[in-house]
Amino acid sequence: MHYWLFKSEPSTFSFEMLKKKGQEGTQWDGVRNYAARNHMRAMKVGDLGFFYHSNDGLDIVGIVEIIAEAHQDSTTEDARWDCVDIRAVRDMPAPPNLDAIKKNPKLADMALVRLGRLSVQPVTRDEWIEVCRMGGLTPAP
């Protein structure tokens, strides 16, 4: 299993909106960055990810699951752009904010700290466990 982080502005698409989609989830579309696209191409069904509210909140608010591997993004006819489908799994009991994540020496190399603008990012297993601990999820799912 691999771990990921998905960033979205809550005014555009929030974790609450994703939860309302239920078990069918939704496609994570509109990504127009090659690195983020390539991360989605590496995802497998069953992989887990953090849902991060960017710009407003700046915290990891939930856990998502990949439910469909990379496929053509339906918001464009440009074959270069793929997306995956995700569904909400659970809320983060105590959402860790970006400031706390940056201050945690165990997370100094986390992509969220180093590559702040990237909308889809990999998360290592150790980072996953530490962020889950910070968010009140122990053991980590």
N, C-alpha and C positions, 0 to 999 in steps of 0.2 A: 504494500500500500504506500501511496505517496500523499503528500500534504501540500495544500495550496492556500493562497489568500486572494480573495476577490474584493476589489474596492468599488464602492459606488457612493455617489452623493445621495443622502437620504431623501432630498427633495426631488430627485429624479427617479430613483428606485431604491426603496428601503428594505431592510430585512422583514419588516412587517408586511410589505407588499409581497415579498417572496413567500412568506408563511401563508398568505391568503391563496396562493396558487396550489397549495396542498401537495399531495403525493405526486401529481403530474409535473410539478415544478415548471420551469421555464428555460428558454435558451438564454445563454449569457452572450447577447449579441452586441453589435456596435463597436467592437474592439478593433481599432485601426492602428495597431502597433505590432511590428513583426515579432518582437521578443515575447509579448503577451500572447500573441497567436501561437507561437511555437510552444509555449508552456501548455496551452490548451490542447495542442496536438499530442502532447505527451501524456495527457490525463487518461485514466482508465475508469470504467464504471466501478463504483465503490470507493474510489479515492475520496478523502474528506478535505474540506477547506474552511478557512475562517471567512466570515463576512464582515468587512470593515467599512464603517461609515466614514467617508472622507469629507473634508472641508467643514462639515457641521457635525460635531461630536468627536471625531477623531478617535474612535474606539472600535474594538472588535466586539461585535454585538451578538454573533451567533456562529453556528456550525452548519455547513452545507455538505451535501453529498453529490458527487458526479453521477448522473443517471443516464447520460448518453454521451458517447465519445465524440470527438471532433467531427463536425459536418459543416456543410455550406451554411454560412450566415444568411438567413432569409431576408435580412434588411438590405442586402446588396446583391447585385448580379455579378460582382467582381469575384472571380474564382479564387483570388488570393486570400479571402477572408473567411475564416472558419469560426465556429463557436462550439460550446458544449452545452449540455442541459444540466441544470442543477436543481436541487430541492432543499428546502430548509429541514434541518434535522432537530436542532434545539437552540434555545436561547443560551447565551453566555450568562451565568448567574450574576457575576460581578464584572462587567465589561472592562478589560484593561484598556487604558487610553494610551495614545501615542507617547505622551511624556513619560509615563511609567515604563513603557517598553524601551524607550531610548535610554532610560536610567539604569536598566537592568543589564549588568555586564554579561550575563549569559546570552543576551540577545543582540550584542554589539554587531555581529555579522549578519543579522537578519535582513533580508531584502527590504522589508518595510522601513528599516533604519537607513540602509545604504542607498536604496533606489526608490525613494519616496513617491515618484510620479507614476511608476509602472502599475497598471490596473489589474494585472493578473501576475502573481508571483509565486515562486516555489517557497516552501517552508520545510526545513529539515525536521526529522523526528524529534531531536532534542529541543528545537524551538517550539514545536507543537506541544510537547509535554510541559515546557516552562510556561507558555502562554495559557494553556489550559489551567495550570496550577494557579497562575495569577488571577484567572477568571473564575476560580472556584470549582473547577472540574477536576477532581482527583478521585480515582485515576482518570487519565485522559481517555476519551473515546477512541 
